[in-house]
Amino acid sequence: MYSFPTPLKFFHSISIQTYDLKLASTSSEIQYVYDISQVHTEDKEDETQNSYPMQIHYISLQKLFELLTSFEYQDPEIFNTVLYGYFFFIDENSLFSGLIERFRIALPLNLSKNEGGLFKKKILKTIQLKVLIFLQHWFKNQKISLILQDPELEAMFIEALYCLFNLKQEKWLNEPMNRFFNEIDEINVLRTRETKRKRKLLTTFMPNFVNNGIFLIKTKKKELAQCLCLFDQTNFERIAVRELIIRGKRCENNRNYYKYIDSFNFLAKFVSFLLLSFKQTYSRIEFLEDLIDLIEELKRLNNFHSSYALFLGISYPPIVRLKPVLHQKLSKNYKNKLEALTEMFDNQATFREILQKAVLPCVPALSFFTKELAMIDESFKFNKKEGSENKMVDFLKMSRQATVVKKIELYRTCRYNFPSFKRFSHLVRFF
């Protein structure tokens, strides 16, 4: 089935060892902070700070993995925070290493046979189940990345599974093991399908000459909107969340993020150029109406990436200078449509609210989420405490970041499913 290097490439240093099942919650392992945000405004004046609920601020990695896979309870906040926010502080190698160590706990010394059996059943099996449940959710979130991104992540995940199941374990582990490897086998099939889909989309949407763009916008609005949805969704799915951390400078490690941004900028500039390419005022007005219809169609399909790009394209300064002439001769219907679009896109609060209420499938405007992540970075930059000096994880910051990432991942859970892409074949040699 799978062959592994000897010694293993990623986790060769991990061995079976007796793991402290319950660490004391001392300041050396975990630090708390009063969570004032959980208290209602009207109650804050009546309560002292000591009565506010406590929230983890800094935590050691060992303690974090212990709480994540605790045999006593399951904390959804810790689970979701680690699942969606771990990459802000650790890489996948550290994540899998911590889970493997928890999974491969050895029996404590000096246990009788009955005590050993009870330990395996009540404690060890529970911890192992928690590890497997976390990996199932991780695999579900990262499946698209495993298909589209660097295959080294897939190799690391397979090796981590090998480290979990290579020992003589209980029979109940056979079923989850087989399920994991069956899903990994399916990745190759999906990867081949995605490669063909990508090639077809790229040839379909290849930027060409001005006349071809005008033809599509005027006569094939619905088909073009659906093509843009598929194209944008593919580009959005390819963005690894780690790319959002290094979004400042363009490099090989964030190329998919900038490809998504470049498609936005190209579309905005392209439609602006097309509109200005008309010499007669009546032709510009007709084309502006076509663009408004296309924006409306994209908005109906919940593609806020391209619809926002098109709106900015007709809002560039060269177009704005023509606004008095164009708007004067626009029909009342299109004036109302344009005013509604302006009210939506120019008001960030309204735009955000509409985006949050949009039904899936949806292609989001990524700028909202990158701004949130940047604000979180800034708010915690000048709030470092003692735990940061001890190389502990800033759990409070990771929790805020995980909330944003969870919103982003939500848009990857549902794809557009148009009746048939074959009817778009006539667009291949145009746009």
C-alpha positions in Angstrom: 0.0 0.0 0.0 2.4 2.7 1.2 6.2 2.5 1.6 8.0 4.4 4.3 11.7 5.4 4.5 13.9 3.8 7.1 14.4 5.6 9.3 11.3 7.7 9.0 11.7 11.2 7.6 9.6 13.3 9.8 9.0 11.5 13.1 12.1 9.3 13.6 12.8 10.7 17.0 9.5 9.9 18.6 9.5 6.8 20.9 7.1 5.2 23.3 7.4 6.9 26.7 5.5 7.3 29.9 3.6 10.5 29.6 2.4 12.6 32.5 -1.3 12.2 32.3 -2.2 15.2 34.2 0.0 18.2 34.7 -0.5 20.7 37.5 -2.0 24.0 36.2 0.9 26.1 37.5 2.1 29.3 36.1 4.9 27.4 34.4 2.4 25.5 32.2 -0.7 27.6 31.9 -1.6 31.2 32.7 -5.1 32.7 32.8 -6.6 36.1 32.2 -9.9 37.6 33.2 -12.2 37.5 30.2 -14.2 40.7 30.5 -15.7 40.3 27.0 -17.9 37.5 28.3 -19.7 39.8 30.8 -22.7 41.9 29.8 -22.0 45.6 29.7 -24.7 46.4 32.4 -23.1 43.9 34.8 -19.5 45.2 34.5 -20.0 48.1 36.9 -21.5 45.8 39.6 -18.9 43.1 39.5 -15.3 43.1 40.6 -12.6 41.8 38.3 -12.2 38.6 40.4 -15.8 37.6 39.5 -15.1 37.7 35.7 -14.7 34.3 34.0 -11.2 33.1 33.4 -9.7 32.3 30.0 -6.4 30.7 29.1 -3.8 33.3 27.9 -0.5 31.5 27.7 -0.1 27.7 27.7 2.8 25.3 27.1 2.6 22.9 24.1 2.6 19.9 26.3 -0.3 21.2 28.4 -2.2 22.2 25.2 -2.0 18.7 23.8 -3.0 17.3 27.2 -6.2 19.5 27.3 -6.9 18.8 23.6 -7.0 15.0 24.2 -8.0 14.9 27.8 -9.6 11.7 29.0 -11.8 13.6 31.5 -13.6 16.1 29.3 -13.7 17.7 25.9 -13.5 21.5 25.6 -14.9 22.7 22.2 -13.1 26.0 22.5 -9.7 24.3 22.8 -10.5 21.8 20.1 -11.6 24.5 17.6 -8.8 26.8 18.5 -6.1 24.2 17.9 -7.8 22.9 14.7 -8.2 26.3 13.1 -5.3 28.3 14.6 -2.4 26.0 15.3 -0.4 27.1 12.2 -0.1 30.7 13.6 2.3 29.2 16.3 3.5 25.7 15.2 3.9 23.7 12.0 2.3 20.4 11.1 5.4 18.5 12.2 5.1 19.8 15.8 1.3 19.2 15.7 1.6 15.6 14.6 4.5 14.9 16.9 2.5 16.1 19.9 -0.5 14.0 18.9 1.7 10.9 18.3 3.3 11.3 21.8 -0.2 11.5 23.3 -1.4 8.5 21.3 1.5 6.3 22.2 1.4 6.6 26.0 2.9 3.7 27.8 1.4 2.0 30.8 2.5 3.5 34.2 4.8 1.4 36.2 3.7 -1.0 39.0 0.1 -1.5 37.8 -1.6 -4.9 38.4 -3.1 -6.8 35.5 -6.6 -5.5 36.4 -5.4 -2.0 36.9 -3.6 -2.1 33.5 -6.7 -3.3 31.7 -8.8 -0.6 33.4 -6.1 2.0 32.4 -6.3 0.9 28.8 -10.0 0.9 28.6 -10.8 4.1 30.6 -7.9 6.3 29.9 -5.7 5.2 27.0 -8.5 4.4 24.6 -10.2 7.7 25.4 -7.1 9.6 24.6 -6.5 7.7 21.4 -10.0 8.3 20.3 -9.6 12.1 20.9 -6.4 12.0 18.8 -8.2 10.2 15.9 -11.2 12.5 16.1 -8.9 15.5 15.8 -7.1 14.0 12.9 -10.4 13.3 11.1 -11.4 16.9 11.4 -7.9 18.1 10.4 -8.0 15.8 7.3 -11.5 17.1 6.4 -10.3 20.7 6.5 -7.1 20.1 4.7 -8.3 17.7 2.1 -8.4 20.3 -0.7 -4.9 21.4 0.3 -3.7 17.8 0.2 -5.1 17.6 -3.3 -3.9 20.9 -4.7 -0.9 21.9 -2.6 2.6 20.6 -1.8 2.6 16.8 -1.6 5.0 16.9 1.3 2.0 17.7 3.6 0.4 14.5 2.4 3.6 12.5 3.0 3.9 13.9 6.5 0.3 13.0 7.3 0.7 9.4 6.0 3.9 9.0 8.1 2.0 10.3 11.2 -0.7 7.7 10.6 2.0 5.0 10.2 3.5 6.0 13.6 0.1 5.7 15.2 -0.9 2.3 13.8 2.5 0.6 13.4 2.4 -0.8 16.9 0.6 -3.8 18.1 -2.7 -2.1 19.0 -6.3 -3.1 19.8 -8.5 -4.4 17.0 -10.8 -1.5 17.2 -8.1 0.7 15.6 -8.2 -1.3 12.3 -11.5 0.4 11.2 -10.3 4.0 11.6 -6.9 3.1 10.1 -8.5 1.6 7.0 -10.9 4.6 6.7 -8.0 7.0 6.8 -6.0 5.2 4.1 -9.0 4.7 1.9 -9.7 8.4 1.9 -6.0 9.1 1.1 -6.3 6.7 -1.8 -9.2 8.7 -3.1 -7.0 11.8 -3.2 -5.1 10.6 -6.2 -8.4 10.2 -8.1 -9.5 13.7 -7.0 -6.1 15.2 -7.8 -6.4 13.9 -11.4 -9.9 15.3 -11.7 -8.8 18.7 -10.3 -5.9 18.9 -12.8 -8.3 18.4 -15.7 -10.7 20.8 -14.2 -8.0 23.4 -13.7 -6.8 23.1 -17.3 -10.3 23.4 -18.6 -11.1 26.4 -16.5 -7.8 28.2 -17.4 -8.4 27.7 -21.2 -12.0 28.8 -20.8 -11.1 32.0 -18.9 -7.8 32.8 -20.6 -7.7 36.7 -21.0 -7.8 37.5 -24.7 -8.6 40.6 -26.8 -11.0 43.4 -26.2 -13.6 42.4 -28.7 -13.9 38.9 -27.1 -14.5 40.5 -23.6 -17.1 42.8 -25.0 -18.8 40.0 -26.8 -19.1 37.8 -23.6 -20.3 40.6 -21.4 -22.9 41.7 -23.9 -24.3 38.3 -25.0 -23.2 35.6 -22.5 -23.7 37.2 -19.0 -25.1 34.1 -17.3 -22.5 31.8 -18.7 -19.7 34.2 -18.0 -20.8 34.7 -14.4 -20.8 31.0 -13.9 -17.3 30.7 -15.4 -16.1 33.4 -13.1 -17.6 31.6 -10.1 -15.8 28.4 -10.9 -12.6 30.1 -11.7 -12.7 32.2 -8.5 -13.7 29.3 -6.3 -10.8 27.2 -7.7 -8.3 30.1 -6.9 -9.8 30.6 -3.5 -9.6 26.9 -2.6 -5.9 26.8 -3.5 -5.0 29.5 -0.9 -3.4 27.7 2.1 -4.3 29.5 5.3 -0.6 29.8 6.1 -0.3 32.1 3.1 -2.4 34.6 5.1 0.3 34.9 7.6 3.0 35.9 5.1 0.8 38.0 2.8 3.0 41.1 3.2 5.6 40.2 0.5 5.0 38.3 -2.7 7.0 35.1 -2.6 6.8 31.4 -3.6 5.1 30.5 -0.3 2.1 32.8 -0.8 1.7 32.7 -4.6 -1.9 31.4 -4.4 -3.0 34.3 -2.2 -1.5 36.8 -4.7 -3.0 34.9 -7.6 -6.4 35.5 -6.1 -5.6 39.2 -5.6 -4.2 39.5 -9.1 -7.4 38.1 -10.6 -9.4 40.7 -8.7 -7.2 43.6 -9.9 -7.1 42.4 -13.5 -10.9 42.1 -13.7 -11.4 45.6 -12.3 -8.9 47.2 -14.6 -10.0 45.2 -17.6 -13.7 46.2 -17.5 -12.7 49.8 -16.9 -10.5 49.7 -20.0 -13.4 48.1 -22.0 -15.8 50.8 -21.0 -13.4 53.5 -22.0 -12.7 51.8 -25.3 -16.1 53.0 -26.6 -16.1 56.3 -28.3 -19.8 57.2 -28.4 -21.7 58.0 -25.2 -24.7 55.8 -26.1 -22.3 52.8 -26.6 -20.7 53.4 -23.2 -24.2 53.6 -21.5 -25.3 50.3 -23.1 -22.1 48.6 -22.0 -22.4 50.1 -18.5 -25.9 48.6 -18.3 -24.4 45.2 -19.4 -21.8 45.5 -16.6 -24.5 46.3 -14.0 -26.4 43.2 -15.1 -23.3 41.1 -14.8 -22.6 42.4 -11.3 -26.2 41.6 -10.4 -25.8 38.1 -11.7 -22.6 37.5 -9.8 -24.1 38.9 -6.7 -27.1 36.5 -7.1 -24.6 33.7 -7.3 -22.9 35.0 -4.1 -19.6 35.7 -5.9 -18.5 38.7 -3.9 -14.9 38.5 -5.3 -15.7 39.3 -8.9 -18.8 41.3 -8.3 -16.8 43.7 -6.1 -14.0 43.8 -8.7 -16.4 44.8 -11.5 -18.0 47.4 -9.3 -14.6 48.9 -8.5 -13.8 48.8 -12.3 -16.7 51.1 -13.0 -15.8 53.3 -10.1 -12.2 54.1 -11.2 -11.4 57.8 -11.5 -11.5 57.9 -15.3 -15.0 56.4 -15.2 -16.1 58.7 -12.3 -15.2 61.7 -14.4 -17.7 60.5 -17.0 -20.3 59.9 -14.3 -22.4 63.1 -14.9 -22.9 62.3 -18.6 -23.4 58.5 -18.1 -25.8 58.7 -15.2 -27.8 61.4 -16.8 -28.8 59.1 -19.7 -29.1 55.9 -17.7 -32.6 54.5 -17.4 -34.3 54.8 -14.0 -34.2 51.1 -13.6 -30.4 50.9 -13.9 -29.9 54.1 -11.8 -31.7 52.3 -9.0 -29.6 49.2 -9.5 -26.4 51.2 -9.4 -27.4 53.1 -6.3 -28.2 49.8 -4.5 -24.8 48.3 -5.5 -23.1 51.5 -4.4 -24.8 51.4 -1.1 -23.8 47.8 -0.6 -20.1 47.9 -1.7 -19.2 51.4 -0.4 -20.7 50.7 3.1 -18.3 48.2 4.6 -20.6 47.3 7.5 -23.5 46.5 5.1 -21.1 44.6 2.8 -19.9 42.5 5.7 -23.4 41.8 6.9 -24.5 40.6 3.5 -21.4 38.4 3.1 -22.0 36.8 6.5 -25.7 36.1 5.6 -24.9 34.7 2.2 -26.0 31.1 1.4 -23.3 28.7 0.3 -21.8 28.2 -2.2 -20.1 31.5 -2.0 -16.8 33.2 -3.0 -16.0 35.8 -0.3 -14.2 39.1 -0.5 -11.0 38.0 1.3 -10.0 41.5 2.4 -12.4 41.4 5.3 -10.7 38.4 6.8 -7.1 39.6 6.2 -8.0 42.9 7.9 -9.4 41.0 10.9 -6.2 39.0 11.2 -4.1 42.1 10.9 -6.1 43.8 13.6 -5.6 40.8 15.9 -1.8 41.0 15.3 -1.7 44.7 16.1 -3.9 44.3 19.2 -1.6 41.6 20.7 1.7 43.1 19.5 1.9 45.5 22.5 0.3 43.2 25.0 3.0 40.7 25.5 3.3 39.2 29.0 5.6 36.8 30.8 4.4 33.7 29.0 5.7 34.9 25.7 9.2 35.0 27.0 8.9 31.4 28.1 8.1 30.3 24.6 4.5 29.4 25.6 1.7 29.6 23.1 -0.5 32.7 23.2 -3.8 30.8 23.4 -5.9 33.9 23.6 -4.5 35.3 20.4 -4.7 31.9 18.7 -8.4 31.7 19.7 -9.2 35.0 18.1 -7.3 34.0 14.9 -9.0 30.6 14.8 -12.4 32.3 14.8 -11.5 34.2 11.6 -10.0 31.1 10.0 -13.1 29.1 10.8 -15.1 31.6 8.8 -12.8 31.3 5.9 -12.9 27.5 5.9 -16.7 27.6 5.9 -16.7 28.9 2.3 -14.6 25.8 1.2 -17.3 23.4 2.4 -19.6 23.8 -0.6 -18.9 24.1 -4.3 -20.9 25.5 -7.2 -22.6 22.7 -9.1 -23.8 24.1 -12.4 -25.8 21.7 -14.7 -23.0 21.1 -17.2 -19.8 22.8 -18.0 -20.0 21.4 -21.6 -22.3 24.3 -22.7 -19.5 26.7 -21.8 -17.2 25.1 -24.5 -18.0 27.9 -27.0 -16.2 30.3 -24.6 -12.9 28.6 -24.8 -11.5 30.6 -27.7 -12.8 34.0 -26.4 -12.4 35.3 -22.8 
